[in-house]
């Protein structure tokens, strides 16, 4: 076996000590200084170089000279004494320099750690946001607005400099003084580093939209980190772009992880908004924290009353359903009688604003049916991505002739083949060169609705640029040829949407915004995931735009309470109305039930209904 030299052993020992940090290095330096003082004292005693023969006196002289770095004069003693004290002063100077360097390095290291923000967050009930992308602030904005007038704390963590994150957030988000935003620089996929955010003490952990694999790893790391605390009530909310990355877990209240597919949500919104121009603005108003929100509360006086009666006599919000331990039920039968454990689900401006009107003569609604729509609507989908199947499956129930234009014809045809039980929808696929203006004009002329799908194989900015170029062409054709088709465009980033300035209205579905708004809402009330799941599907109740004429509310001045009564006869619950003056939408959500309005035949009512 090879024998190591003393030099190698000493160097290895020093390396291990230095690796333990500043305190260990100072300890080594103090030990070395003590050893030198002891050796120098022994030498002075052996060779009788000092003025005194005592051990303590000589050691004190050496120690004071070493620590004070006091250089001797020629007359202080014999030559040997002068040499030894000079050597002690040199060693003192060297040790002092090393000590200053060690302390300076330790302070710099500590300052760097403080800049990164590695100290443990000592909040409780806070919201943790894992992941931060410069330029994307919608999630943080929604969470900050979600606190309303309450105090709150949002912890943002990412593998980026803390100072940079804080500066960008405070420059781009209006953070009120009652809300604290704390940033931490960590690897969000590392379970051990997540501990500094105190996820087990948080009310919710929201994982910012991003790369599917990273979101999945982060969600699993957080779930593992909080699982060690049996008393935690933290909910983890995450979105992935592709539904194959969604972890299917129990839907009960005991489940920690709530995973949503952005692609699925966007596809459902496109399906609903594409054939109902203006509906995207309604969804934006519903999902964000500006204005009114969904609440579920016990309202005094509801026990024993029918649901239809509560809808009619409600003040301070628009009733949309009931909730109990079994979940949320939207738009139940008007004749359903409410029990003691039933809460009212309503869309209102403030929590606790719901009350019942005492002086109102309730009339039981007479059930009526809206005639089935007549004729076929033409819809063209330009582009292709994996959401095509969902879009076709979620289109509103009426006859549609759908044309899909893409160079990925085989993939599009496979997506179409997966759609069953929609015999009223006829779908064809074409591979047409739409860069030729004449081809584009010919294919869009007969269309009622146009949908632009984002190419998800491209980078976000590149895909959005392609959408913008097609938008400019379509708006030019519509204006030049006097056409009236509506346009629904899927885009990835809000900052790119802001670059589009067009005269005519266009429905935009912004993937990053939608996922951020929904996650922020669920972070405030976890049960809302059931409500949103129903609203964004073709099962149960959905949000529709219905003309005032079809509900029998046009061309007369009536109260919103009367509008509610007429709408419920057709199975609809009114959330607001949309005026269509001069082709522009004037949206009024959760209007005062006593306010009066005159609706034209083509003005819209925003309703919740089953068909």
Order of alpha helices (4+ residues) and beta strands (2+ residues): alpha-alpha-alpha-alpha-beta-alpha-beta-alpha-beta-alpha-beta-alpha-beta-beta-alpha-alpha-beta-alpha-beta-beta-beta-beta-beta-beta-alpha-beta-alpha-beta-alpha-beta-alpha-beta-alpha-beta-alpha-alpha-beta-alpha-beta-alpha-beta-beta-beta-beta
